[in-house]
Amino acid sequence: MAGASVEATLERWASALRDVKGRMRPLFTQERVAASASRFLDGLLGNEPRKTGWMRAEAAGDPGPWRQQAVLGRGNWNAEALRDIVRGYALETLADENAVLVIDETGFLKQGKASCGVARQYTGSAGKITNCQIGVFATYVSRHGHAFIDRGLYLPKEWTDDHARLKAAHVPDGVGFATKPQIARRMIAGAMASEVPFAFVAADSVYGTGDIETMLRKAGKGYVLGVASNHMFHSWGKKQLVGGTAAKVAQNLPKRSWRRLPSGEGTKGPRLHDWAYLELADLDAGEYSDTLTGTWTRGLLIRRSIADPADLAFFSTWCPKGTPMTKLVAIEGHRWAIEDSFETAKNELGLDHNETRSWHGWHRHVSLVMLAFAMMAVIRHHANAVPLKKTLPRLRTTKRSLSAGRSRKSAASP
């Protein structure tokens, strides 16, 4: 936030905090629960490295964690309504017609078997199969910044097949098994139903399914979706004929097909990879919807590591005809925003410090963290938009200072 003075940033922080607290206040019918939720948000934004109930209670001046726990457990309020508030609040500042909706998941390491959705399953957070919960998230990424706008807890079949276990975790009636791509599809559909402005969806290979592709084509949305190396691709109507698995196509590409391009800025500079892009077919958008017109291109985007040429990633693409490869590479690079969001939300806002075991406890905790994250994104955007001001006054030159010599002038200099 280098563009604003410290005083302006602090005032903006205080104003934003009052704003978000005011927005979520109507969710609570009882004043004491609203006050506890307000202090809960303060705790998430505080300096404590762990955002546990006791830590948040101590920061809030409460004698114990039960008031904080009541916000997540016994209180009667709707986490879905808070999710809608977060989405609307974030979009007031971040909305852009060319934005990218990024879908990804993250793990919440847990002990025991009682926490809703916990099971031994793979999570990229740990890089292995371990005891954890899995949350699927949608992040809105635009030129103005990025913020979470939706989330969902994945329930493995060992949970959805056990009615007693669902009841013990207070899982609502009607919640059954849904794959991660199905959860993502509901999120994307919800974003479109709420008229969230975005042009593309980006996701890794977990979510590169036919159902999501078909839905986005019908909606007139582009995508860059990861696929497995054995995913089949075929071209038609193009000079360069393509047929076979993604890995086989990459293997047969000539050297001239590859270009070294950045997919975005990392902590150590541009994230460079070698890329190849093949246009597979040009299709009339009207084939998918009566309301759409124009020609769109289906393609295959391939990423290759510079350090290890055998390290390849494949993406199915759908975009308006004439979209350059550089744009598709940049859209794929937007996926790093959600990785950054997970890291910040866990390290700074306690995303994975949830101590409740229930379905609604998880969604309430995560939604409050999303609100805190969105507030920070809004503050950052406005602070960076302020032109850098000169904070040092010009020193008036006097005869005395000129005659005092170098030492006096140095002492007066800031």
C-alpha positions in Angstrom: 0.0 0.0 0.0 2.8 2.4 -0.9 0.5 4.8 -2.6 -1.1 6.2 0.5 0.2 7.8 3.7 0.0 5.8 7.0 -2.7 8.1 8.4 -4.8 7.7 5.3 -4.4 3.9 5.3 -5.4 3.7 9.0 -8.4 5.8 8.4 -9.4 3.7 5.4 -8.9 0.5 7.5 -11.2 1.8 10.3 -13.8 3.0 7.8 -13.8 -0.4 5.9 -14.1 -2.3 9.2 -17.1 -0.3 10.2 -18.6 -0.8 6.8 -18.3 -4.6 6.7 -19.6 -4.9 10.3 -22.6 -2.8 9.3 -23.2 -5.0 6.3 -23.3 -8.3 8.3 -25.2 -6.8 11.3 -28.7 -7.7 9.8 -27.8 -11.4 9.8 -28.1 -11.5 13.6 -31.4 -11.3 15.5 -29.7 -10.9 18.9 -27.4 -8.0 19.8 -25.0 -10.1 21.8 -24.4 -12.5 18.9 -23.9 -9.6 16.6 -21.3 -8.1 19.1 -19.6 -11.4 19.3 -19.4 -11.7 15.5 -18.0 -8.2 15.4 -15.3 -9.2 17.9 -14.7 -12.5 16.0 -13.9 -10.4 12.9 -11.5 -8.2 14.9 -9.8 -11.4 16.1 -9.3 -12.6 12.5 -7.7 -9.3 11.6 -5.6 -9.1 14.7 -1.8 -9.8 15.2 -2.2 -13.2 17.0 -0.4 -15.9 14.9 -3.1 -18.4 15.9 -6.8 -17.5 15.5 -8.1 -20.1 17.9 -11.1 -19.5 20.2 -8.9 -18.7 23.2 -6.6 -16.4 21.2 -9.6 -14.5 19.7 -11.3 -14.3 23.1 -8.1 -12.9 24.8 -7.8 -10.3 22.0 -11.4 -9.3 22.4 -11.2 -9.1 26.2 -13.7 -12.0 26.8 -13.2 -14.2 29.8 -13.3 -17.4 27.7 -13.9 -18.7 24.2 -17.6 -19.6 24.5 -18.9 -16.3 23.0 -16.6 -16.8 20.0 -17.7 -20.5 19.8 -21.4 -19.5 19.9 -21.0 -17.4 16.8 -19.9 -20.5 14.9 -22.1 -23.0 16.7 -25.2 -22.1 18.8 -26.0 -18.8 17.1 -28.9 -18.7 14.6 -27.7 -17.1 11.4 -27.2 -18.0 7.8 -23.7 -18.5 6.4 -25.0 -18.5 2.8 -26.4 -15.0 3.4 -22.9 -13.9 4.6 -21.4 -15.4 1.5 -23.7 -13.3 -0.6 -22.7 -10.2 1.3 -19.0 -11.0 0.8 -19.6 -11.4 -2.9 -21.5 -8.2 -3.3 -19.0 -6.2 -1.2 -16.0 -7.5 -3.1 -17.6 -6.9 -6.5 -18.3 -3.2 -5.7 -14.6 -2.6 -6.0 -13.1 -5.5 -8.0 -15.8 -6.0 -10.7 -14.5 -6.1 -14.3 -16.1 -7.6 -17.4 -12.7 -9.2 -18.3 -12.2 -10.8 -14.9 -11.4 -14.5 -14.4 -13.2 -16.8 -12.0 -10.6 -19.2 -10.6 -11.7 -22.5 -9.0 -9.4 -24.5 -6.7 -9.4 -26.5 -3.5 -7.4 -26.5 -0.3 -7.0 -28.9 2.6 -7.6 -28.3 6.3 -5.5 -30.7 8.4 -7.4 -32.3 11.2 -7.1 -34.9 14.0 -9.8 -37.4 14.8 -12.9 -38.4 12.9 -15.7 -36.0 14.1 -15.0 -32.8 12.1 -17.5 -32.6 9.3 -16.1 -34.1 6.1 -12.8 -35.2 7.6 -11.2 -38.3 6.0 -7.9 -39.6 4.8 -7.7 -38.0 1.4 -5.2 -36.3 -0.8 -4.6 -32.6 -0.4 -2.1 -30.4 -2.3 -1.6 -28.4 0.9 0.3 -31.3 2.4 1.3 -32.9 -0.8 0.1 -36.3 0.3 -2.9 -38.4 1.6 -3.6 -37.3 5.1 -6.4 -36.8 7.6 -8.1 -33.5 6.5 -11.1 -31.7 5.2 -11.3 -30.4 1.7 -12.8 -27.0 0.8 -13.6 -26.0 -2.8 -13.3 -22.2 -3.4 -14.1 -19.7 -6.2 -11.8 -16.6 -6.3 -12.7 -13.5 -8.4 -9.5 -12.2 -10.1 -9.5 -8.9 -12.0 -7.1 -6.0 -12.7 -8.4 -4.4 -9.4 -7.4 -7.3 -7.2 -8.8 -10.7 -6.1 -11.0 -12.1 -3.4 -12.9 -15.3 -2.5 -16.6 -15.1 -3.5 -17.7 -18.7 -2.8 -16.8 -21.9 -1.0 -18.1 -25.4 -0.3 -17.1 -28.3 2.0 -16.5 -31.6 0.2 -18.1 -34.6 1.8 -16.5 -38.0 0.9 -18.9 -40.9 0.3 -18.0 -42.4 3.6 -19.7 -39.4 5.1 -22.7 -39.2 2.8 -23.4 -42.9 3.2 -23.5 -42.6 7.0 -26.7 -40.9 8.1 -25.8 -41.0 11.8 -22.5 -39.2 11.1 -24.2 -36.6 9.0 -26.7 -35.9 11.8 -24.0 -35.6 14.4 -22.3 -33.0 12.3 -25.6 -31.1 11.7 -25.4 -31.5 7.9 -28.6 -30.1 6.5 -31.2 -32.5 5.0 -30.8 -32.9 1.3 -27.0 -32.6 1.2 -25.7 -35.6 -0.5 -22.5 -36.7 -2.2 -21.2 -34.3 -4.8 -17.8 -34.5 -6.5 -15.5 -31.5 -6.4 -16.3 -30.6 -10.1 -20.0 -30.7 -9.2 -19.4 -28.3 -6.3 -17.4 -26.1 -8.7 -20.2 -26.2 -11.3 -22.7 -25.1 -8.7 -20.4 -22.2 -7.7 -20.0 -21.1 -11.3 -23.7 -21.4 -12.0 -24.4 -19.3 -8.8 -22.0 -16.6 -9.9 -23.7 -16.4 -13.3 -27.2 -16.4 -11.7 -26.0 -13.5 -9.5 -24.7 -11.7 -12.6 -21.1 -11.7 -11.5 -19.1 -10.1 -14.4 -16.4 -12.4 -15.7 -15.1 -13.5 -19.1 -13.1 -16.7 -18.3 -12.9 -19.6 -15.9 -9.5 -21.1 -15.0 -9.0 -24.3 -13.0 -6.6 -27.2 -12.7 -7.1 -30.7 -14.0 -9.5 -31.8 -11.2 -12.2 -29.5 -12.7 -11.6 -29.9 -16.5 -14.7 -32.0 -17.0 -17.2 -32.0 -19.8 -20.1 -30.8 -17.7 -18.3 -27.6 -16.8 -17.1 -27.0 -20.3 -20.6 -27.4 -21.7 -22.1 -25.1 -19.2 -19.6 -22.4 -19.9 -20.0 -22.7 -23.7 -23.8 -22.3 -23.4 -23.2 -19.2 -21.2 -20.7 -17.6 -23.6 -17.8 -17.8 -21.2 -14.3 -18.7 -22.1 -12.2 -21.2 -20.1 -8.7 -22.5 -19.6 -9.2 -25.8 -17.8 -6.5 -28.3 -16.8 -6.8 -31.8 -18.2 -4.9 -35.0 -17.6 -2.2 -36.2 -20.0 -4.3 -39.0 -21.3 -7.2 -36.6 -22.3 -8.1 -37.1 -26.0 -7.9 -34.2 -28.4 -8.9 -34.1 -32.1 -8.9 -31.2 -34.6 -11.1 -30.6 -37.6 -11.2 -27.8 -40.2 -7.6 -26.9 -39.5 -4.4 -27.2 -41.6 -2.6 -28.9 -38.7 -4.3 -32.2 -37.9 -4.3 -33.2 -34.3 -5.4 -36.5 -32.9 -4.5 -38.5 -29.8 -3.8 -37.9 -26.1 -2.5 -34.6 -24.9 0.8 -36.2 -24.0 1.1 -37.7 -27.5 0.3 -34.3 -29.1 3.0 -32.6 -27.1 5.5 -35.2 -27.9 5.0 -34.7 -31.7 5.2 -30.9 -31.7 8.2 -29.4 -33.5 10.6 -27.1 -31.7 9.2 -24.0 -33.5 5.8 -24.6 -31.8 7.1 -23.6 -28.4 7.4 -20.0 -27.1 8.9 -18.9 -23.8 6.3 -16.6 -22.1 5.5 -15.3 -18.6 2.2 -16.3 -17.0 2.5 -13.5 -14.4 4.7 -12.0 -11.8 6.0 -14.2 -9.0 8.0 -13.3 -5.9 11.3 -13.8 -7.9 10.2 -12.1 -11.1 8.2 -13.3 -14.1 6.9 -16.9 -14.0 8.5 -18.2 -17.2 7.6 -21.5 -19.0 7.7 -22.8 -22.5 4.2 -22.8 -24.1 2.5 -24.3 -27.1 -1.0 -23.6 -28.4 -3.0 -25.5 -31.0 -6.3 -24.3 -32.4 -8.4 -27.5 -32.9 -11.6 -26.2 -34.3 -13.6 -23.0 -35.0 -17.3 -23.3 -34.0 -20.4 -21.2 -34.2 -21.4 -20.1 -30.7 -25.0 -20.3 -31.8 -24.7 -24.1 -31.7 -24.7 -23.9 -27.9 -27.2 -21.1 -27.3 -29.8 -19.2 -29.3 -28.7 -15.9 -27.7 -25.0 -16.2 -28.7 -23.3 -15.2 -32.0 -19.8 -15.3 -33.4 -17.1 -17.8 -33.9 -15.2 -19.4 -31.0 -12.2 -21.6 -31.0 -11.5 -24.8 -29.2 -7.9 -25.4 -28.4 -5.2 -27.1 -26.5 -2.6 -25.2 -24.4 0.5 -26.9 -23.2 2.9 -25.7 -20.5 6.4 -27.1 -20.2 8.9 -26.5 -17.4 12.2 -24.8 -18.5 14.2 -26.8 -15.9 12.5 -30.1 -16.6 11.1 -30.5 -20.2 9.4 -33.7 -19.1 7.2 -31.7 -16.7 4.1 -30.9 -18.8 0.7 -29.5 -18.0 -2.3 -29.5 -20.4 -5.3 -27.2 -20.7 -8.5 -27.4 -22.7 -9.4 -23.9 -24.0 -12.4 -22.1 -25.3 -12.2 -18.5 -26.5 -13.4 -16.0 -29.1 -11.7 -16.7 -32.5 -8.5 -14.7 -32.8 -7.6 -14.8 -29.1 -3.8 -14.8 -28.9 -1.9 -17.4 -27.0 -0.4 -14.7 -24.8 -3.9 -14.0 -23.4 -4.6 -17.6 -22.7 -1.3 -18.0 -20.9 -2.1 -14.9 -18.8 -5.5 -16.4 -17.9 -3.9 -19.6 -16.8 -1.5 -17.5 -14.7 -4.5 -16.1 -12.8 -4.6 -19.4 -11.0 -1.7 -18.2 -8.9 -4.0 -15.6 -7.3 -6.0 -18.3 -5.5 -2.8 -19.9 -4.3 -1.8 -16.6 -2.9 -5.2 -16.2 -1.4 -5.0 -19.5 0.4 -1.6 -18.7 1.8 -2.6 -15.3 3.0 -5.9 -16.5 4.4 -4.2 -19.3 6.3 -1.2 -17.4 7.6 -2.8 -14.1 8.4 -6.5 -14.7 8.9 -6.8 -18.2 10.4 -8.6 -19.8 7.5 -7.5 -23.3 8.7 -7.8 -22.5 12.5 -11.4 -23.5 12.7 -12.1 -25.5 15.8 -15.8 -26.4 15.2 -16.9 -29.9 14.0 -20.2 -29.0 12.4 -21.2 -28.3 8.8 -22.5 -24.8 9.6 -19.5 -24.1 11.9 -17.1 -24.7 8.9 -19.1 -22.5 6.5 -19.6 -19.7 9.1 -15.9 -19.6 10.0 -14.8 -19.7 6.3 -17.3 -17.0 5.3 -16.1 -14.7 8.1 -12.5 -15.2 6.9 -13.7 -14.5 3.3 -15.2 -11.2 4.5 -11.9 -10.2 6.3 -10.0 -11.1 3.1 -12.3 -9.1 0.9 -12.0 -6.1 3.2 -8.2 -6.3 2.9 -8.5 -6.5 -0.9 -10.7 -3.5 -1.1 -8.4 -1.5 1.2 -5.4 -2.5 -0.9 -7.0 -1.5 -4.1 -8.0 2.0 -2.9 -4.7 2.6 -1.2 -2.7 1.7 -4.3 -4.9 3.9 -6.4 -3.9 7.0 -4.4 -1.0 8.9 -6.1 2.2 9.0 -4.1 2.3 12.2 -2.2 5.4 14.0 -1.1 5.6 13.8 2.7 8.7 15.9 3.3 8.4 19.7 3.2 10.9 21.8 1.3 13.5 23.2 3.5 13.9 26.9 3.3 17.4 28.0 2.7 18.7 30.8 4.9 21.9 32.7 5.1 22.6 31.0 8.5 22.2 27.5 7.1 24.5 28.4 4.1 27.2 29.8 6.3 27.0 26.9 8.8 28.8 24.6 6.5 28.3 20.9 5.6 27.8 19.6 9.1 24.9 21.9 10.0 23.2 21.2 6.7 23.6 17.5 7.2 22.0 17.7 10.6 19.0 19.6 9.2 18.5 17.1 6.3 16.0 14.3 6.9 
